Amino acid sequence: PDRIAGVIFEPVALEAGVWIPPANFVRGLRKLADTHGWFFIADEVETGLGRTGTMWGIEHFGVAPDLISIGKALGGGLMPLGAVLGDERSMGTHDVIAGTTFGGHPAACVAATVTIDIMQRDRIPERSARLGGKALRRVKEWEDLSIVGETRGLGLAIGVEIVSDKRTKARDNDVAREVFFDCVRGGVIPLYDYEMNVLRIQPPLTIEEPLLDKALDGMETALRKHSR
Ligand SMILES: Cc1ncc(COP(=O)(O)O)c(C=O)c1O
């Protein structure tokens, strides 16, 4: 353990298929990091800034990270920008030397401050929790379909597993791909990675409610087409 500098993880593993870890796993990891002096780093590039219904994904687990990486939504969907946040101990007392050609670009930084202001003003994380909760209640009903395994989500991050056997939850990547293309033909683009069996629902946190409902209608039509 003395050769390990830190542990970095996504509080909710979205890219891997929306996996929500048990709170005691995250707390145990925090404890291990404390015991061995490791940095405990939350990669909030995707889960941060309201995606999971709280400002930070890590908030669901009641522990504080030493460092947080953020990006994506930080630039308001307009400017490319990433950042690292940390407490004084973790960031050190010396200036951090991390240079990139366009790092700290003023226009991107303005986009970020305005984005954060608007997120707070319009309570975007709460909106994500409300819309996501409503969408998840509907998505849960899809578990009755023959090709749908587990459905799970936090805020506006929802995953729908496509399976060949509901009992064993055997993954069905081929049908997932077909469902994905039927969704696209119907005008909805779920997040989907080739050779995976999870379709993900991660719309903009500002999506109008009727549009989200319409997207869910489109997904349901595609799922029903492939169900027995
Ligand atoms: C969870 C997570 N971390 C980090 C990254 C990398 O972000 P960037 O492209 O801003 O370096 C991504 C990009 O998809 C991501 O999903």
The ligand as a Tripos MOL2 file, in Angstrom:
@<TRIPOS>MOLECULE
LIG
   16    16     1     0     0
SMALL
NO_CHARGES

@<TRIPOS>ATOM
      1 C1        -15.8750    9.6080  -16.3000 C.3       1 LIG1
      2 C2        -14.9650   10.3310  -17.2270 C.ar      1 LIG1
      3 N1        -13.8000   10.7950  -16.7730 N.ar      1 LIG1
      4 C3        -12.9540   11.4620  -17.5860 C.ar      1 LIG1
      5 C4        -13.2650   11.6820  -18.9090 C.ar      1 LIG1
      6 C5        -12.3050   12.4390  -19.7580 C.3       1 LIG1
      7 O1        -12.7330   13.7280  -19.8900 O.3       1 LIG1
      8 P1        -11.9890   14.7680  -20.8530 P.3       1 LIG1
      9 O2        -12.3120   14.3180  -22.2440 O.co2     1 LIG1
     10 O3        -12.5950   16.0810  -20.5110 O.co2     1 LIG1
     11 O4        -10.5420   14.6710  -20.5440 O.co2     1 LIG1
     12 C6        -14.4500   11.2030  -19.4250 C.ar      1 LIG1
     13 C7        -14.8000   11.4080  -20.8490 C.2       1 LIG1
     14 O5        -15.6860   10.8210  -21.3980 O.2       1 LIG1
     15 C8        -15.3380   10.5150  -18.5690 C.ar      1 LIG1
     16 O6        -16.5230   10.0460  -19.0180 O.3       1 LIG1
@<TRIPOS>BOND
     1     1     2 1
     2     2     3 ar
     3     2    15 ar
     4     3     4 ar
     5     4     5 ar
     6     5     6 1
     7     5    12 ar
     8     6     7 1
     9     7     8 1
    10     8     9 2
    11     8    10 1
    12     8    11 1
    13    12    13 1
    14    12    15 ar
    15    13    14 2
    16    15    16 1
@<TRIPOS>SUBSTRUCTURE
     1 LIG1         1 GROUP 0 **** ****
